[in-house]
Amino acid sequence: MNSKSIAFHHFGCKVNFAEASALSRQFQEKGYEVKDFHDQADIYVISTCVVTTVAEKKCRAAIRQAHKINPDARIAVIGCFSELKPGELVEMEGVDLVLGHTGKFRLLEEISKLDQPEGTVEIPDHDYHGGLATAPADDSKTFIPSFSYGDRTRSFLKIQDGCDYYCTYCTIPLARGRSRSDTVGNVVKNVHEIIANGIREIVLTGVNIGDFGKHTGENFLQLIHALDQVEGMLRIRISSIEPDLLNNEIIDFVAGSAHFLPHFHIPLQSGCNKILKAMHRKYNRELYASRVEKIKELMPQACIAADVIVGFPGESDEDFMETYNFLKELPISYLHVFTYSKRDNTLASKMEMPVPDKIRKERSDALHKLSDEKKKLFYAENMGSEANVLFESDNSAGFMHGFTENYIKVKTKFNLAFVNQVVTVRLDQLENDGYLAG
């Protein structure tokens, strides 16, 4: 039995979280003690993100933090940053191992090699920097399933990986490779295992989940039909799905489903067709609006979140106002606002007419304010109604929290009997912190 301790920290998407959770369980099964990242551990694993320069800075800061907590600890860095910029990570003090998206699934094996006597370490057949092994770019031929449990009452289940869209601002296809996915049968098998571990809610996640089954002869609609038939499954959420892949059949199905929840996360990125075209997005604002209208027609209380990028090269004041007014009129529940970040090796990085940082910030602030207004309105529309809430185990100043089916965050007085249970509550008070108290 191994007596070593290990701590995991992940940045970025739910896919990263699902993968980090699965890797953590591998170490637990081998006798490692899994600790909180802020505690002293023998090994630190940092799962990285490169969506923005801010994400990269946070990853580097986490490496420095781990080294400060325990200068003698082994530090392994995995994920997108490792895939795209291994050389930069290799040079950081304290880093012992850098593994990209293929190599990270050999993490347990590679960590074990670090403690072997010098000269006995078998170097994998790929790049090697300063005594560090780095995995090659993902060959896009293999899908490796992952899911989380034991971390919270919800499980994030990875059903798809990679992306074939190549939007002009995005490095994800470079980091994670081409689109590939699990099979319907294997996803159903994993769902049964998740349920057996007491999980009450599953979130289907991936890089571009609407692309599910593209190379296997299956599709996303077939998958959700199959999952709706699984016995014992209480709640399923669909994570971010592209508007061109969220067709009316999927919306119709969710509206009549016994288990899929009225909660949609639909990336918009811009409400200006000129900018959408420059981004190489596969839809226009009219299609996006039609998806939102269809959802609200069938599920009036549905929660709809949208991703928006401000400050894309060439975005004029008029272009931004098109986006702002488009979103203001749409029945969106809230926004995820991103400031455009120049990424190496993307088409957008070579585009002219960059938007000054000051203007990017002003536009971001305006959309954040709009998002707050929309979220308050959405919460107010649900005031006085009854909702089914899945409560977490947290106890914060005598209160516990959970989410309704349409993703309203609720707090109520802590009750041990409510933990990991779906409880019907009345949403009768909108508090200053934005939560509805039942």
C-alpha positions as CSV (number, residue, x, y, z in Angstrom):
1,M,0.0,0.0,0.0
2,N,1.4,3.4,-1.0
3,S,1.5,5.9,1.8
4,K,2.1,9.0,-0.4
5,S,-0.3,11.9,-0.7
6,I,-1.4,13.7,-3.8
7,A,-3.4,16.8,-4.5
8,F,-5.2,17.7,-7.8
9,H,-6.1,21.2,-9.1
10,H,-8.0,21.8,-12.3
11,F,-8.6,24.8,-14.5
12,G,-11.1,25.4,-17.3
13,C,-13.9,23.3,-18.6
14,K,-16.0,20.5,-17.1
15,V,-14.1,18.1,-19.2
16,N,-10.9,18.9,-17.3
17,F,-12.8,18.4,-14.0
18,A,-14.2,15.0,-15.1
19,E,-10.7,13.8,-16.2
20,A,-9.0,15.1,-13.1
21,S,-11.6,13.3,-10.9
22,A,-11.1,10.0,-12.8
23,L,-7.3,10.3,-12.4
24,S,-7.7,11.1,-8.7
25,R,-9.6,7.8,-8.2
26,Q,-6.8,5.8,-9.9
27,F,-4.4,7.1,-7.3
28,Q,-6.8,6.4,-4.4
29,E,-7.2,2.8,-5.6
30,K,-3.4,2.5,-5.4
31,G,-3.3,3.7,-1.8
32,Y,-2.5,7.3,-2.3
33,E,-4.1,9.8,0.1
34,V,-5.9,12.5,-1.9
35,K,-5.5,15.9,-0.2
36,D,-6.8,19.4,-0.8
37,F,-4.6,21.4,-3.2
38,H,-3.9,24.0,-0.5
39,D,-2.5,21.4,1.9
40,Q,1.0,19.9,2.0
41,A,1.2,16.9,-0.3
42,D,4.0,14.7,-1.8
43,I,2.7,15.2,-5.3
44,Y,0.7,18.0,-7.0
45,V,-1.2,17.5,-10.3
46,I,-2.3,20.6,-12.1
47,S,-4.8,20.2,-15.0
48,T,-4.3,23.2,-17.2
49,C,-6.3,25.5,-19.6
50,V,-5.2,27.8,-22.4
51,V,-8.5,29.4,-23.4
52,T,-7.3,32.9,-22.4
53,T,-4.1,34.5,-21.2
54,V,-5.7,34.8,-17.8
55,A,-6.2,31.0,-17.7
56,E,-2.5,30.5,-18.5
57,K,-1.5,33.0,-15.7
58,K,-3.6,31.1,-13.2
59,C,-2.0,27.8,-14.2
60,R,1.5,29.2,-13.7
61,A,0.5,30.7,-10.4
62,A,-0.8,27.3,-9.2
63,I,2.5,25.7,-10.1
64,R,4.4,28.4,-8.0
65,Q,1.9,27.9,-5.2
66,A,2.4,24.2,-5.1
67,H,6.2,24.6,-5.1
68,K,5.9,27.1,-2.2
69,I,3.7,24.9,-0.1
70,N,6.1,22.0,-0.4
71,P,9.4,22.7,-2.3
72,D,10.2,18.9,-2.1
73,A,7.0,17.8,-3.7
74,R,6.7,16.4,-7.2
75,I,4.7,18.6,-9.6
76,A,3.0,17.2,-12.7
77,V,1.4,19.5,-15.2
78,I,-1.2,18.0,-17.6
79,G,-3.7,19.2,-20.2
80,C,-4.0,21.9,-22.8
81,F,-1.1,24.1,-21.6
82,S,1.1,21.1,-21.5
83,E,0.0,20.1,-25.0
84,L,0.6,23.5,-26.6
85,K,3.5,25.0,-24.6
86,P,5.5,22.1,-22.9
87,G,8.8,24.0,-23.2
88,E,7.5,26.9,-21.2
89,L,6.4,24.6,-18.4
90,V,9.6,22.6,-18.4
91,E,11.5,25.7,-17.5
92,M,9.4,26.4,-14.4
93,E,11.0,25.7,-11.0
94,G,9.6,22.6,-9.3
95,V,8.0,21.0,-12.4
96,D,8.9,17.3,-12.7
97,L,6.5,16.0,-15.3
98,V,4.6,17.6,-18.3
99,L,2.0,15.4,-20.0
100,G,-0.3,16.4,-22.8
101,H,-3.8,15.0,-23.5
102,T,-2.6,11.6,-24.6
103,G,0.1,11.3,-21.9
104,K,-2.1,12.4,-19.0
105,F,-3.9,9.1,-18.9
106,R,-0.6,7.4,-18.1
107,L,-0.1,9.8,-15.1
108,L,0.0,7.0,-12.5
109,E,2.6,5.1,-14.4
110,E,4.8,8.2,-15.1
111,I,4.6,9.4,-11.5
112,S,5.8,6.0,-10.4
113,K,8.8,6.2,-12.7
114,L,9.9,9.5,-11.1
115,D,11.0,7.7,-7.9
116,Q,12.9,5.0,-9.7
117,P,16.7,5.1,-9.4
118,E,18.4,7.2,-12.0
119,G,19.0,5.3,-15.2
120,T,16.0,3.0,-14.8
121,V,13.3,5.5,-16.1
122,E,11.9,4.5,-19.4
123,I,11.4,7.6,-21.6
124,P,8.3,7.4,-23.7
125,D,8.7,7.8,-27.5
126,H,8.1,11.5,-27.7
127,D,9.6,14.9,-26.9
128,Y,12.0,15.0,-23.9
129,H,13.0,18.3,-22.2
130,G,15.5,18.6,-19.4
131,G,14.7,15.1,-18.0
132,L,11.0,15.6,-18.4
133,A,8.7,13.5,-20.6
134,T,6.1,15.3,-22.6
135,A,3.3,13.5,-24.5
136,P,2.8,14.1,-28.3
137,A,-0.3,15.9,-29.6
138,D,-3.5,13.8,-29.4
139,D,-3.8,11.6,-32.5
140,S,-7.6,12.1,-32.4
141,K,-8.2,8.4,-32.9
142,T,-9.0,7.3,-29.4
143,F,-11.7,8.5,-27.0
144,I,-11.0,7.9,-23.3
145,P,-14.1,8.2,-21.2
146,S,-14.0,10.0,-17.8
147,F,-16.5,10.9,-15.2
148,S,-16.5,12.5,-11.7
149,Y,-18.0,11.3,-8.5
150,G,-17.2,11.6,-4.8
151,D,-16.5,15.3,-5.4
152,R,-20.1,16.6,-5.2
153,T,-23.7,15.5,-5.7
154,R,-23.5,15.9,-9.4
155,S,-21.3,13.9,-11.8
156,F,-19.7,15.4,-14.9
157,L,-19.7,12.7,-17.6
158,K,-17.4,13.2,-20.6
159,I,-19.1,11.8,-23.7
160,Q,-17.1,13.6,-26.4
161,D,-13.7,15.2,-26.9
162,G,-11.9,17.4,-29.5
163,C,-13.4,19.7,-32.0
164,D,-13.6,20.0,-35.8
165,Y,-14.9,23.6,-35.9
166,Y,-11.7,25.6,-35.9
167,C,-13.2,28.9,-34.9
168,T,-10.6,31.7,-35.7
169,Y,-10.1,32.6,-32.0
170,C,-9.8,29.1,-30.5
171,T,-6.9,26.8,-29.8
172,I,-8.9,23.9,-28.4
173,P,-8.7,21.9,-31.7
174,L,-4.9,22.3,-31.6
175,A,-4.8,21.2,-27.9
176,R,-7.4,18.4,-27.9
177,G,-7.4,17.2,-31.5
178,R,-10.2,16.2,-33.8
179,S,-13.7,15.4,-32.6
180,R,-14.3,11.9,-31.3
181,S,-16.8,10.4,-28.9
182,D,-17.9,7.5,-26.8
183,T,-20.6,5.0,-27.9
184,V,-24.2,5.1,-26.7
185,G,-23.7,1.7,-25.1
186,N,-20.6,2.7,-23.1
187,V,-22.2,6.0,-22.0
188,V,-25.2,4.0,-20.7
189,K,-22.8,1.6,-18.9
190,N,-21.0,4.5,-17.2
191,V,-24.3,6.1,-16.2
192,H,-25.2,2.8,-14.4
193,E,-21.9,2.9,-12.5
194,I,-22.5,6.6,-11.5
195,I,-26.0,5.9,-10.3
196,A,-24.6,2.9,-8.2
197,N,-22.4,5.4,-6.4
198,G,-25.3,7.4,-5.2
199,I,-25.1,10.3,-7.6
200,R,-28.5,12.1,-8.2
201,E,-27.6,14.2,-11.2
202,I,-25.4,13.9,-14.2
203,V,-24.1,16.6,-16.5
204,L,-23.2,15.5,-20.0
205,T,-20.0,17.2,-21.0
206,G,-17.5,17.4,-23.8
207,V,-15.7,19.9,-26.0
208,N,-18.5,19.9,-28.7
209,I,-21.1,17.4,-27.4
210,G,-23.6,18.0,-30.2
211,D,-21.0,16.3,-32.4
212,F,-21.5,13.1,-30.5
213,G,-21.4,10.0,-32.7
214,K,-20.2,11.8,-35.7
215,H,-17.7,9.0,-36.6
216,T,-19.5,6.0,-35.1
217,G,-22.9,6.2,-37.0
218,E,-24.7,7.4,-33.8
219,N,-25.9,10.8,-32.8
220,F,-26.7,13.0,-29.8
221,L,-30.4,12.5,-30.1
222,Q,-30.1,8.7,-30.0
223,L,-27.9,9.1,-26.9
224,I,-30.3,11.2,-24.9
225,H,-33.2,8.9,-25.9
226,A,-31.2,5.9,-24.5
227,L,-30.3,7.8,-21.3
228,D,-33.9,8.8,-20.6
229,Q,-34.7,5.1,-20.4
230,V,-32.1,4.3,-17.7
231,E,-33.8,3.2,-14.5
232,G,-32.9,5.0,-11.3
233,M,-31.7,8.1,-13.1
234,L,-33.2,11.3,-11.6
235,R,-31.7,14.3,-13.3
236,I,-29.6,14.9,-16.4
237,R,-28.3,18.2,-17.7
238,I,-26.9,19.0,-21.1
239,S,-23.8,21.2,-20.9
240,S,-22.7,23.7,-23.5
241,I,-24.1,22.8,-27.0
242,E,-23.6,24.6,-30.3
243,P,-26.7,26.4,-31.6
244,D,-26.4,24.8,-35.0
245,L,-26.3,21.3,-33.4
246,L,-29.1,22.0,-30.9
247,N,-31.9,21.1,-33.4
248,N,-35.6,21.3,-32.8
249,E,-35.8,17.5,-32.2
250,I,-33.5,17.8,-29.2
251,I,-35.5,20.7,-27.8
252,D,-38.8,18.8,-28.3
253,F,-37.3,15.8,-26.6
254,V,-36.0,17.7,-23.5
255,A,-39.4,19.4,-23.2
256,G,-41.1,16.0,-22.8
257,S,-38.4,14.1,-21.0
258,A,-38.8,12.5,-17.6
259,H,-35.1,13.1,-16.7
260,F,-33.6,15.9,-18.8
261,L,-33.8,19.3,-17.2
262,P,-34.9,22.6,-18.7
263,H,-31.5,24.1,-18.6
264,F,-29.5,25.1,-21.8
265,H,-26.1,26.6,-22.2
266,I,-25.8,27.8,-25.8
267,P,-22.7,29.7,-27.0
268,L,-23.4,32.8,-28.9
269,Q,-20.0,34.6,-29.0
270,S,-21.5,37.6,-30.9
271,G,-24.9,39.0,-31.8
272,C,-23.4,40.6,-34.9
273,N,-23.5,38.5,-38.1
274,K,-20.4,40.3,-39.4
275,I,-18.4,39.2,-36.4
276,L,-19.8,35.7,-36.3
277,K,-18.6,35.3,-39.9
278,A,-15.1,36.5,-39.0
279,M,-15.1,34.0,-36.1
280,H,-16.0,31.2,-38.5
281,R,-19.1,30.3,-36.4
282,K,-21.5,28.0,-38.2
283,Y,-24.7,30.0,-37.6
284,N,-26.1,33.5,-37.7
285,R,-28.0,35.5,-35.1
286,E,-31.3,34.6,-36.6
287,L,-30.7,30.9,-36.1
288,Y,-29.7,31.5,-32.5
289,A,-32.8,33.6,-31.8
290,S,-35.0,30.8,-33.3
291,R,-33.4,28.2,-30.9
292,V,-34.1,30.5,-27.8
293,E,-37.6,31.2,-29.0
294,K,-38.3,27.4,-29.5
295,I,-37.1,26.6,-26.0
296,K,-39.1,29.3,-24.3
297,E,-42.2,28.3,-26.3
298,L,-42.1,24.7,-25.0
299,M,-40.4,25.4,-21.6
300,P,-41.2,29.0,-20.4
301,Q,-39.3,28.5,-17.2
302,A,-36.2,27.1,-18.8
303,C,-32.8,28.6,-17.9
304,I,-30.7,29.6,-20.9
305,A,-27.1,30.7,-20.6
306,A,-25.1,32.3,-23.4
307,D,-21.3,32.7,-23.9
308,V,-20.2,36.0,-25.4
309,I,-16.8,37.3,-26.5
310,V,-16.2,41.1,-26.5
311,G,-13.4,42.9,-28.3
312,F,-12.8,40.5,-31.2
313,P,-10.6,42.1,-33.8
314,G,-12.5,44.4,-36.0
315,E,-15.5,44.7,-33.6
316,S,-16.7,48.3,-33.9
317,D,-18.9,50.2,-31.5
318,E,-21.8,49.5,-33.9
319,D,-21.0,45.8,-33.9
320,F,-20.9,45.6,-30.2
321,M,-24.2,47.5,-29.8
322,E,-25.8,44.9,-32.2
323,T,-24.7,42.2,-29.8
324,Y,-25.8,44.2,-26.7
325,N,-29.3,45.0,-28.1
326,F,-29.7,41.5,-29.5
327,L,-29.1,40.0,-26.0
328,K,-31.1,42.6,-24.3
329,E,-34.2,41.6,-26.3
330,L,-33.7,37.8,-26.0
331,P,-35.1,35.9,-23.0
332,I,-31.6,34.8,-21.9
333,S,-31.2,34.0,-18.2
334,Y,-27.6,35.0,-17.8
335,L,-24.3,35.4,-19.7
336,H,-20.8,34.1,-19.5
337,V,-18.7,37.1,-20.7
338,F,-15.2,36.6,-22.1
339,T,-12.8,39.3,-23.2
340,Y,-11.1,38.4,-26.5
341,S,-7.6,37.0,-25.8
342,K,-5.1,36.7,-28.6
343,R,-4.0,33.0,-29.0
344,D,-0.9,31.9,-30.9
345,N,-1.4,29.9,-34.1
346,T,-5.0,31.1,-34.6
347,L,-6.3,33.0,-37.6
348,A,-7.7,35.8,-35.3
349,S,-4.2,36.4,-34.0
350,K,-3.2,37.7,-37.5
351,M,-6.3,39.9,-38.0
352,E,-6.0,43.6,-38.2
353,M,-7.9,46.3,-36.2
354,P,-7.4,45.0,-32.6
355,V,-9.8,46.5,-30.1
356,P,-8.0,48.6,-27.4
357,D,-7.9,47.0,-23.9
358,K,-9.8,49.9,-22.4
359,I,-12.7,49.5,-24.8
360,R,-12.7,45.7,-24.3
361,K,-13.1,46.3,-20.6
362,E,-15.9,48.8,-21.1
363,R,-17.8,46.4,-23.3
364,S,-17.2,43.5,-20.8
365,D,-18.5,45.6,-17.9
366,A,-21.6,46.5,-19.9
367,L,-22.4,42.9,-20.6
368,H,-21.7,41.8,-17.1
369,K,-24.2,44.4,-15.9
370,L,-26.7,43.2,-18.5
371,S,-26.2,39.6,-17.3
372,D,-26.9,40.7,-13.7
373,E,-30.1,42.4,-14.7
374,K,-31.2,39.3,-16.7
375,K,-30.4,36.9,-13.9
376,K,-32.4,39.0,-11.3
377,L,-35.4,39.1,-13.7
378,F,-35.2,35.3,-14.3
379,Y,-35.1,34.7,-10.5
380,A,-38.0,37.2,-9.9
381,E,-40.1,35.3,-12.6
382,N,-39.8,32.2,-10.4
383,M,-40.7,33.9,-7.2
384,G,-43.5,32.2,-5.3
385,S,-43.3,28.9,-7.3
386,E,-42.4,25.5,-6.0
387,A,-39.2,23.8,-7.3
388,N,-37.3,20.6,-6.9
389,V,-33.9,21.3,-5.4
390,L,-30.9,18.9,-5.2
391,F,-29.0,20.0,-2.1
392,E,-25.3,19.8,-1.6
393,S,-23.5,18.9,1.6
394,D,-22.1,22.3,2.4
395,N,-22.8,24.0,5.6
396,S,-22.1,27.8,5.4
397,A,-23.1,29.8,8.4
398,G,-26.0,27.3,9.1
399,F,-27.2,27.3,5.5
400,M,-27.0,24.7,2.7
401,H,-27.3,25.2,-1.1
402,G,-28.6,23.5,-4.1
403,F,-30.0,24.0,-7.6
404,T,-33.5,23.8,-9.0
405,E,-34.2,21.9,-12.2
406,N,-33.9,25.2,-14.1
407,Y,-30.6,26.0,-12.3
408,I,-31.7,28.6,-9.8
409,K,-29.4,28.5,-6.8
410,V,-31.3,28.1,-3.6
411,K,-30.3,28.2,0.0
412,T,-32.1,27.0,3.1
413,K,-31.3,26.2,6.7
414,F,-28.9,23.3,6.9
415,N,-30.7,19.9,7.3
416,L,-28.6,16.7,7.2
417,A,-31.6,14.8,5.8
418,F,-31.6,17.1,2.7
419,V,-28.0,16.3,1.7
420,N,-27.9,14.7,-1.8
421,Q,-31.7,14.6,-1.9
422,V,-34.2,16.3,-4.2
423,V,-36.5,18.3,-2.0
424,T,-39.5,20.3,-3.1
425,V,-39.3,23.9,-1.7
426,R,-41.1,27.1,-2.2
427,L,-39.1,30.0,-3.7
428,D,-40.4,32.7,-1.4
429,Q,-37.5,35.2,-0.9
430,L,-35.0,36.9,-3.2
431,E,-32.1,37.8,-1.0
432,N,-29.4,40.5,-1.5
433,D,-26.8,37.8,-2.4
434,G,-29.0,36.7,-5.3
435,Y,-30.2,33.4,-3.9
436,L,-33.7,32.3,-3.5
437,A,-34.4,30.9,0.0
438,G,-36.8,28.1,0.3
